[in-house]
């Protein structure tokens, strides 16, 4: 039986390792298990299930990279199973950033599943704060997600979500697919889709750090 980790190509990433700046990845799973309204209309999927699964898998991948001498650390902004307020998550991000900014590239990633009142809405979107430095990071993530999953590319959009406007790191929010779309809802429920998103996202972090990390640490 092939494990999902076997699809994570460490050898392909080795070419980046010597040139990478130290990375601190700050992971946000967004909503809690009981956050009102954050579930599919048919009740078969809570957004938290998808968000936390992808976040946790990224954590595993970071640990694997670290075991291969990649200098990468990660933090969860909401390790609790209950809902964690935005204020608390922002406060935690700021503390992590201030403790790491002088010596490490800090990047923030908020993982979500989208929703809309029309079931036809579909695709992947990456959001940034209008005044942030996150566009390059967002464009790499959006490109890699849509090229690999083949879901509709809804583009990089500007939106002043608090997790984007009040945090200190270059921070992006990814809506991976729509849980209100019947086809994409079934995708979001599968381990294979969650695995794929986790691998794409960590690969995008490495790609961004390799190409732009030194500039962002100046």
Backbone as CSV, one residue per row, in Angstrom:
resi,resn,N_x,N_y,N_z,CA_x,CA_y,CA_z,C_x,C_y,C_z
1,UNK,0.841,-1.203,0.000,0.000,0.000,0.000,0.871,1.246,0.000
2,UNK,0.613,2.166,-0.933,1.410,3.388,-1.050,0.849,4.455,-0.121
3,UNK,1.711,4.991,0.710,1.307,6.055,1.629,1.331,7.390,0.904
4,UNK,0.486,8.321,1.346,0.440,9.640,0.691,1.779,10.353,0.770
5,UNK,2.561,10.096,1.824,3.864,10.725,1.980,4.789,10.357,0.827
6,UNK,4.572,9.191,0.203,5.414,8.770,-0.907,5.305,9.708,-2.106
7,UNK,4.259,10.501,-2.147,4.083,11.443,-3.250,4.758,12.789,-2.967
8,UNK,5.346,12.918,-1.784,6.064,14.134,-1.412,7.523,13.955,-1.831
9,UNK,7.938,14.676,-2.857,9.221,14.427,-3.506,10.334,15.249,-2.854
10,UNK,10.964,14.679,-1.820,12.052,15.358,-1.126,13.227,15.604,-2.067
11,UNK,13.530,14.637,-2.922,14.670,14.788,-3.823,14.494,15.998,-4.737
12,UNK,13.269,16.236,-5.168,13.007,17.384,-6.032,13.254,18.702,-5.290
13,UNK,13.014,18.697,-3.991,13.196,19.912,-3.205,14.637,20.109,-2.745
14,UNK,15.451,19.073,-2.813,16.829,19.166,-2.321,17.624,20.268,-3.016
15,UNK,17.302,20.517,-4.286,18.039,21.554,-5.024,17.850,22.934,-4.413
16,UNK,16.760,23.110,-3.645,16.496,24.395,-3.023,17.193,24.557,-1.674
17,UNK,17.492,23.440,-1.012,17.812,23.490,0.410,18.991,24.392,0.746
18,UNK,20.073,24.305,-0.013,21.273,25.070,0.313,21.056,26.575,0.222
19,UNK,20.105,26.992,-0.604,19.878,28.421,-0.824,18.700,28.979,-0.021
20,UNK,18.044,28.125,0.741,16.858,28.584,1.463,17.226,29.352,2.726
21,UNK,16.493,30.429,2.967,16.583,31.107,4.255,15.811,30.266,5.275
22,UNK,16.093,30.428,6.575,15.284,29.735,7.584,13.828,30.187,7.497
23,UNK,12.919,29.249,7.611,11.491,29.530,7.426,10.723,29.256,8.714
24,UNK,9.838,30.179,9.061,8.831,29.947,10.098,7.468,30.033,9.438
25,UNK,6.751,28.918,9.406,5.442,28.853,8.769,4.360,28.899,9.839
26,UNK,3.463,29.864,9.709,2.405,30.081,10.695,1.086,29.634,10.066
27,UNK,0.500,28.583,10.627,-0.654,27.932,10.009,-1.938,28.221,10.779
28,UNK,-2.942,28.659,10.042,-4.243,28.981,10.627,-5.308,28.110,9.986
29,UNK,-6.062,27.399,10.815,-7.142,26.543,10.305,-8.485,27.257,10.322
30,UNK,-8.466,28.542,10.579,-9.705,29.315,10.498,-10.697,28.950,11.579
31,UNK,-11.811,28.406,11.178,-12.959,28.218,12.059,-12.863,26.957,12.911
32,UNK,-13.527,27.002,14.060,-13.572,25.843,14.943,-14.648,24.853,14.521
33,UNK,-14.665,23.729,15.225,-15.637,22.677,14.929,-17.066,23.186,15.028
34,UNK,-17.333,24.034,15.998,-18.701,24.482,16.252,-18.993,25.891,15.746
35,UNK,-18.116,26.461,14.928,-18.387,27.797,14.403,-19.687,27.792,13.600
36,UNK,-20.577,28.691,13.957,-21.908,28.729,13.328,-21.811,28.914,11.815
37,UNK,-22.561,28.106,11.086,-22.688,28.262,9.647,-21.566,27.681,8.818
38,UNK,-20.485,27.270,9.429,-19.329,26.802,8.666,-19.413,25.297,8.422
39,UNK,-20.438,24.944,7.636,-20.637,23.545,7.265,-21.445,23.481,5.976
40,UNK,-21.378,22.352,5.306,-22.113,22.208,4.048,-23.607,22.182,4.314
41,UNK,-24.384,22.541,3.306,-25.832,22.616,3.461,-26.457,21.263,3.760
42,UNK,-25.829,20.190,3.291,-26.391,18.856,3.548,-25.902,18.257,4.871
43,UNK,-25.043,19.000,5.583,-24.593,18.561,6.896,-23.523,17.492,6.913
44,UNK,-22.969,17.143,5.743,-21.990,16.049,5.696,-20.555,16.514,5.892
45,UNK,-20.318,17.830,5.901,-18.950,18.337,6.020,-18.922,19.624,6.825
46,UNK,-18.132,19.638,7.861,-17.828,20.881,8.566,-16.514,21.424,8.006
47,UNK,-16.476,22.737,7.817,-15.270,23.315,7.225,-14.034,22.990,8.060
48,UNK,-14.201,22.984,9.360,-13.099,22.688,10.262,-12.439,21.338,9.954
49,UNK,-13.224,20.366,9.500,-12.671,19.047,9.188,-11.634,19.138,8.079
50,UNK,-11.974,19.877,7.039,-11.032,20.035,5.929,-9.853,20.898,6.343
51,UNK,-10.137,22.054,6.939,-9.075,23.003,7.282,-8.021,22.360,8.183
52,UNK,-8.479,21.700,9.244,-7.549,21.109,10.207,-6.779,19.939,9.601
53,UNK,-7.439,19.172,8.749,-6.755,18.039,8.125,-5.586,18.517,7.274
54,UNK,-5.819,19.538,6.456,-4.747,20.058,5.604,-3.660,20.701,6.458
55,UNK,-4.061,21.476,7.451,-3.074,22.099,8.353,-2.187,21.048,9.005
56,UNK,-2.805,19.982,9.534,-2.039,18.951,10.223,-1.092,18.222,9.269
57,UNK,-1.556,17.981,8.058,-0.703,17.320,7.076,0.490,18.202,6.705
58,UNK,0.275,19.505,6.610,1.397,20.415,6.347,2.403,20.343,7.494
59,UNK,1.900,20.244,8.720,2.793,20.082,9.856,3.654,18.834,9.734
60,UNK,3.046,17.727,9.305,3.804,16.490,9.090,4.878,16.696,8.032
61,UNK,4.513,17.360,6.939,5.475,17.600,5.858,6.617,18.500,6.316
62,UNK,6.331,19.489,7.145,7.389,20.336,7.704,8.349,19.496,8.543
63,UNK,7.806,18.575,9.318,8.649,17.713,10.146,9.539,16.821,9.283
64,UNK,8.999,16.326,8.183,9.798,15.515,7.260,10.915,16.355,6.653
65,UNK,10.583,17.573,6.232,11.613,18.465,5.689,12.708,18.730,6.717
66,UNK,12.290,18.955,7.945,13.266,19.221,9.004,14.191,18.025,9.205
67,UNK,13.661,16.821,9.081,14.491,15.625,9.232,15.483,15.468,8.081
68,UNK,15.246,16.207,6.978,16.163,16.216,5.841,16.996,17.499,5.819
69,UNK,17.129,18.121,6.983,17.998,19.288,7.173,17.499,20.569,6.522
70,UNK,16.197,20.655,6.275,15.601,21.935,5.906,15.340,22.701,7.205
71,UNK,15.711,23.972,7.221,15.507,24.782,8.431,14.110,25.388,8.376
72,UNK,13.140,24.618,8.787,11.748,25.060,8.740,11.052,24.720,10.054
73,UNK,10.400,25.715,10.611,9.602,25.550,11.824,8.144,25.863,11.489
74,UNK,7.220,25.326,12.264,5.815,25.660,12.030,5.083,25.831,13.347
75,UNK,4.028,26.632,13.296,3.184,26.901,14.457,1.726,26.844,14.032
76,UNK,0.866,26.365,14.928,-0.580,26.393,14.720,-1.153,27.560,15.527
77,UNK,-1.958,28.383,14.881,-2.578,29.497,15.600,-3.780,29.060,16.423
78,UNK,-4.364,27.916,16.084,-5.541,27.447,16.827,-5.440,25.947,17.086
79,UNK,-4.553,25.539,18.003,-4.431,24.108,18.301,-5.618,23.554,19.076
80,UNK,-6.445,24.445,19.632,-7.614,23.982,20.391,-8.652,23.362,19.461
81,UNK,-9.423,22.449,19.978,-10.514,21.854,19.185,-11.724,22.780,19.147
82,UNK,-11.851,23.656,20.143,-12.942,24.631,20.148,-12.566,25.828,19.276
83,UNK,-13.554,26.674,19.005,-13.303,27.852,18.191,-12.328,28.783,18.913
84,UNK,-11.371,29.322,18.174,-10.403,30.265,18.724,-10.667,31.624,18.095
85,UNK,-10.836,32.638,18.896,-11.222,33.953,18.376,-10.149,34.504,17.445
86,UNK,-10.585,35.348,16.526,-9.644,36.020,15.631,-8.644,36.846,16.408
87,UNK,-9.110,37.528,17.452,-8.202,38.353,18.254,-7.079,37.507,18.843
88,UNK,-7.423,36.334,19.357,-6.421,35.445,19.941,-5.455,34.935,18.874
89,UNK,-5.981,34.558,17.708,-5.113,34.065,16.644,-4.175,35.154,16.135
90,UNK,-4.682,36.377,16.008,-3.830,37.492,15.586,-2.755,37.777,16.629
91,UNK,-3.127,37.754,17.887,-2.168,37.984,18.965,-1.045,36.941,18.924
92,UNK,-1.421,35.683,18.719,-0.418,34.622,18.655,0.510,34.816,17.457
93,UNK,-0.070,35.189,16.311,0.755,35.411,15.126,1.765,36.515,15.361
94,UNK,1.332,37.597,15.963,2.235,38.722,16.215,3.384,38.313,17.133
95,UNK,3.084,37.530,18.143,4.138,37.076,19.058,5.146,36.190,18.326
96,UNK,4.645,35.280,17.493,5.535,34.406,16.720,6.403,35.234,15.788
97,UNK,5.781,36.173,15.089,6.523,37.008,14.144,7.610,37.810,14.854
98,UNK,7.272,38.467,15.930,8.240,39.308,16.642,9.395,38.486,17.201
99,UNK,9.134,37.244,17.556,10.191,36.378,18.083,11.084,35.783,17.000
100,UNK,10.650,35.864,15.738,11.377,35.194,14.656,11.862,36.104,13.539
101,UNK,11.315,37.304,13.422,11.511,38.124,12.224,12.963,38.485,11.950
102,UNK,13.787,38.589,12.982,15.167,39.029,12.782,16.047,37.956,12.151
103,UNK,15.627,36.722,12.237,16.485,35.627,11.770,15.809,34.619,10.855
104,UNK,14.481,34.762,10.638,13.768,33.772,9.859,12.736,34.456,8.957
105,UNK,12.440,33.815,7.835,11.349,34.262,6.973,10.042,33.751,7.554
106,UNK,9.175,34.671,7.958,7.875,34.289,8.523,6.807,34.393,7.442
107,UNK,6.053,33.331,7.263,4.959,33.300,6.294,3.709,32.770,6.970
108,UNK,2.565,33.403,6.684,1.304,32.968,7.257,0.377,32.386,6.203
109,UNK,-0.305,31.315,6.579,-1.188,30.609,5.648,-2.460,30.204,6.374
110,UNK,-3.592,30.749,5.928,-4.896,30.419,6.492,-5.643,29.532,5.505
111,UNK,-6.060,28.357,5.948,-6.623,27.327,5.065,-8.132,27.248,5.252
112,UNK,-8.873,27.278,4.135,-10.334,27.315,4.203,-10.972,26.521,3.067
113,UNK,-12.260,26.233,3.260,-13.139,25.764,2.192,-14.220,26.829,2.008
114,UNK,-14.515,27.169,0.789,-15.394,28.290,0.477,-16.868,27.875,0.542
115,UNK,-17.734,28.899,0.524,-19.184,28.651,0.524,-19.881,29.805,-0.167
116,UNK,-21.026,29.496,-0.773,-21.823,30.522,-1.459,-23.267,30.055,-1.476
117,UNK,-24.181,30.994,-1.692,-25.598,30.617,-1.656,-26.070,29.942,-2.946
118,UNK,-25.227,29.932,-3.972,-25.538,29.210,-5.202,-24.591,28.033,-5.334
119,UNK,-25.149,26.855,-5.556,-24.333,25.646,-5.595,-23.432,25.581,-6.822
120,UNK,-23.663,26.450,-7.790,-22.832,26.445,-8.996,-21.469,27.092,-8.780
121,UNK,-21.304,27.884,-7.721,-20.020,28.534,-7.449,-18.946,27.474,-7.260
122,UNK,-17.779,27.688,-7.862,-16.736,26.668,-7.824,-15.353,27.290,-7.973
123,UNK,-14.349,26.506,-7.609,-12.979,26.927,-7.858,-12.188,27.303,-6.619
124,UNK,-10.985,27.803,-6.878,-10.006,28.127,-5.847,-9.645,29.601,-5.893
125,UNK,-9.576,30.226,-4.723,-9.233,31.645,-4.614,-8.184,31.820,-3.530
126,UNK,-7.264,32.746,-3.751,-6.311,33.129,-2.713,-6.497,34.609,-2.416
127,UNK,-6.643,34.931,-1.136,-6.896,36.305,-0.714,-5.673,36.906,-0.030
128,UNK,-5.490,38.209,-0.271,-4.459,38.980,0.421,-5.075,40.289,0.889
129,UNK,-4.465,40.888,1.899,-4.879,42.220,2.323,-4.414,43.230,1.279
130,UNK,-5.227,44.231,0.946,-4.855,45.186,-0.104,-3.496,45.850,0.092
131,UNK,-3.105,46.120,1.310,-1.851,46.839,1.557,-0.712,45.920,1.994
132,UNK,-0.862,44.620,1.783,0.129,43.673,2.287,1.267,43.462,1.288
133,UNK,2.294,42.738,1.748,3.419,42.345,0.898,3.264,40.905,0.417
134,UNK,2.053,40.407,0.397,1.818,38.979,0.216,1.521,38.555,-1.215
135,UNK,1.461,39.488,-2.152,0.994,39.128,-3.486,1.865,38.076,-4.164
136,UNK,3.168,38.199,-4.092,4.040,37.217,-4.739,3.810,35.819,-4.172
137,UNK,3.711,35.737,-2.864,3.432,34.455,-2.211,2.088,33.912,-2.678
138,UNK,1.079,34.772,-2.704,-0.266,34.358,-3.112,-0.299,33.881,-4.559
139,UNK,0.420,34.554,-5.433,0.405,34.179,-6.850,1.039,32.805,-7.064
140,UNK,2.093,32.512,-6.318,2.717,31.190,-6.428,1.759,30.109,-5.937
141,UNK,1.124,30.343,-4.796,0.178,29.374,-4.243,-0.996,29.160,-5.195
142,UNK,-1.576,30.244,-5.688,-2.734,30.139,-6.571,-2.388,29.399,-7.856
143,UNK,-1.252,29.720,-8.420,-0.798,29.042,-9.650,-0.639,27.548,-9.415
144,UNK,0.050,27.190,-8.357,0.336,25.776,-8.118,-0.918,24.972,-7.763
145,UNK,-1.801,25.572,-6.981,-3.034,24.872,-6.636,-3.885,24.604,-7.874
146,UNK,-4.127,25.620,-8.664,-5.043,25.455,-9.801,-4.419,24.641,-10.931
147,UNK,-3.106,24.783,-11.127,-2.461,23.971,-12.165,-2.510,22.488,-11.827
148,UNK,-2.417,22.167,-10.545,-2.357,20.764,-10.141,-3.738,20.156,-9.937
149,UNK,-4.628,20.864,-9.248,-5.961,20.304,-8.985,-6.885,20.429,-10.190
150,UNK,-6.567,21.363,-11.095,-7.388,21.639,-12.280,-8.756,22.216,-11.922
151,UNK,-8.900,22.750,-10.715,-10.118,23.467,-10.376,-10.073,24.859,-10.987
152,UNK,-11.225,25.474,-11.079,-11.327,26.808,-11.673,-10.423,27.791,-10.929
153,UNK,-9.663,28.569,-11.696,-8.778,29.581,-11.125,-9.553,30.886,-10.946
154,UNK,-9.919,31.176,-9.693,-10.659,32.396,-9.403,-9.733,33.575,-9.116
155,UNK,-8.435,33.306,-9.105,-7.451,34.364,-9.015,-7.058,34.760,-7.602
156,UNK,-6.129,35.704,-7.541,-5.721,36.326,-6.277,-6.570,37.576,-6.091
157,UNK,-7.245,37.665,-4.959,-8.153,38.782,-4.708,-7.774,39.505,-3.421
158,UNK,-8.098,40.770,-3.395,-7.820,41.587,-2.217,-9.058,41.691,-1.334
159,UNK,-8.864,41.399,-0.059,-9.962,41.470,0.906,-9.357,41.697,2.287
160,UNK,-9.899,42.668,3.014,-9.306,43.042,4.301,-9.823,42.170,5.447
161,UNK,-9.721,40.838,5.298,-10.040,39.962,6.412,-9.083,40.268,7.572
162,UNK,-9.575,40.155,8.775,-8.740,40.503,9.933,-7.480,39.657,10.018
163,UNK,-7.564,38.381,9.673,-6.398,37.516,9.747,-5.335,37.955,8.749
164,UNK,-5.716,38.752,7.761,-4.775,39.272,6.772,-4.321,40.698,7.086
165,UNK,-5.222,41.526,7.564,-4.871,42.940,7.766,-4.190,43.213,9.107
166,UNK,-4.417,42.349,10.105,-3.908,42.632,11.444,-2.677,41.809,11.818
167,UNK,-2.326,40.842,10.993,-1.123,40.043,11.249,0.100,40.756,10.682
168,UNK,1.279,40.361,11.164,2.516,41.036,10.780,3.253,40.347,9.634
169,UNK,3.122,39.053,9.524,3.826,38.312,8.473,3.163,38.549,7.117
170,UNK,3.884,38.308,6.012,3.182,38.136,4.737,2.191,36.991,4.921
171,UNK,0.905,37.273,4.810,-0.128,36.304,5.199,-1.152,36.184,4.083
172,UNK,-1.511,34.956,3.735,-2.513,34.729,2.704,-3.605,33.815,3.238
173,UNK,-4.776,33.883,2.613,-5.902,33.019,2.955,-6.331,32.291,1.693
174,UNK,-6.343,30.972,1.760,-6.670,30.145,0.595,-8.026,29.475,0.780
175,UNK,-8.915,29.700,-0.180,-10.193,28.986,-0.256,-10.004,27.886,-1.300
176,UNK,-9.791,26.664,-0.839,-9.328,25.601,-1.734,-10.399,25.098,-2.695
177,UNK,-11.650,25.077,-2.255,-12.773,24.620,-3.078,-14.060,24.963,-2.337
178,UNK,-15.196,24.793,-2.998,-16.489,25.169,-2.419,-17.194,23.969,-1.794
179,UNK,-17.466,24.060,-0.495,-18.221,22.974,0.136,-19.709,23.073,-0.175
180,UNK,-20.134,24.180,-0.791,-21.531,24.312,-1.222,-21.743,23.843,-2.654
181,UNK,-20.670,23.445,-3.324,-20.764,22.862,-4.656,-20.742,21.344,-4.521
182,UNK,-21.741,20.648,-5.041,-21.835,19.195,-4.810,-20.594,18.412,-5.232
183,UNK,-20.005,18.769,-6.358,-18.823,18.044,-6.838,-17.621,18.345,-5.952
184,UNK,-17.404,19.626,-5.669,-16.237,20.000,-4.873,-16.391,19.587,-3.412
185,UNK,-17.611,19.549,-2.912,-17.836,19.067,-1.541,-17.329,17.641,-1.387
186,UNK,-17.614,16.801,-2.365,-17.152,15.416,-2.290,-15.620,15.352,-2.353
187,UNK,-15.015,16.224,-3.133,-13.558,16.301,-3.170,-12.999,16.682,-1.805
188,UNK,-13.576,17.713,-1.191,-13.103,18.210,0.101,-13.157,17.143,1.184
189,UNK,-14.040,16.187,1.032,-14.203,15.128,2.032,-13.179,13.999,1.874
190,UNK,-12.456,13.992,0.763,-11.530,12.891,0.507,-10.141,13.177,1.072
191,UNK,-9.518,12.119,1.563,-8.154,12.257,2.065,-7.193,12.583,0.932
192,UNK,-7.434,12.055,-0.239,-6.522,12.291,-1.365,-6.470,13.765,-1.741
193,UNK,-7.614,14.451,-1.724,-7.634,15.883,-2.048,-6.957,16.687,-0.945
194,UNK,-7.166,16.304,0.294,-6.512,16.991,1.415,-4.999,16.790,1.346
195,UNK,-4.579,15.568,1.042,-3.149,15.299,0.887,-2.547,16.155,-0.215
196,UNK,-3.235,16.206,-1.341,-2.733,16.951,-2.486,-2.590,18.428,-2.149
197,UNK,-3.580,19.000,-1.486,-3.504,20.413,-1.123,-2.352,20.680,-0.168
198,UNK,-2.145,19.791,0.794,-1.048,19.975,1.737,0.301,19.965,1.019
199,UNK,0.482,19.019,0.102,1.742,18.921,-0.631,1.945,20.144,-1.514
200,UNK,0.905,20.578,-2.203,1.023,21.766,-3.060,1.384,22.989,-2.226
201,UNK,0.748,23.148,-1.086,0.982,24.337,-0.267,2.400,24.370,0.290
202,UNK,2.904,23.250,0.795,4.269,23.269,1.328,5.284,23.438,0.201
203,UNK,5.040,22.847,-0.959,5.925,23.074,-2.100,5.940,24.542,-2.505
204,UNK,4.789,25.197,-2.399,4.698,26.617,-2.746,5.461,27.473,-1.752
205,UNK,5.418,27.098,-0.489,6.191,27.814,0.529,7.682,27.735,0.206
206,UNK,8.159,26.538,-0.134,9.575,26.363,-0.476,9.926,27.157,-1.730
207,UNK,9.071,27.121,-2.730,9.317,27.859,-3.972,9.424,29.357,-3.701
208,UNK,8.498,29.879,-2.910,8.533,31.308,-2.591,9.788,31.661,-1.793
209,UNK,10.111,30.850,-0.792,11.279,31.130,0.045,12.565,31.091,-0.769
210,UNK,12.636,30.173,-1.712,13.829,30.054,-2.557,13.984,31.276,-3.460
211,UNK,12.896,31.718,-4.054,12.959,32.796,-5.044,12.910,34.203,-4.447
212,UNK,12.279,34.343,-3.288,12.047,35.692,-2.756,12.400,35.852,-1.277
213,UNK,12.797,34.775,-0.610,13.005,34.825,0.820,14.021,35.849,1.275
214,UNK,15.148,35.916,0.604,16.200,36.846,1.018,15.749,38.285,0.882
215,UNK,14.972,38.568,-0.156,14.451,39.923,-0.349,13.507,40.302,0.782
216,UNK,12.656,39.377,1.191,11.665,39.662,2.220,12.271,39.760,3.604
217,UNK,13.471,39.252,3.797,14.105,39.335,5.110,14.948,40.603,5.267
218,UNK,15.101,41.379,4.209,15.899,42.609,4.297,15.134,43.692,5.056
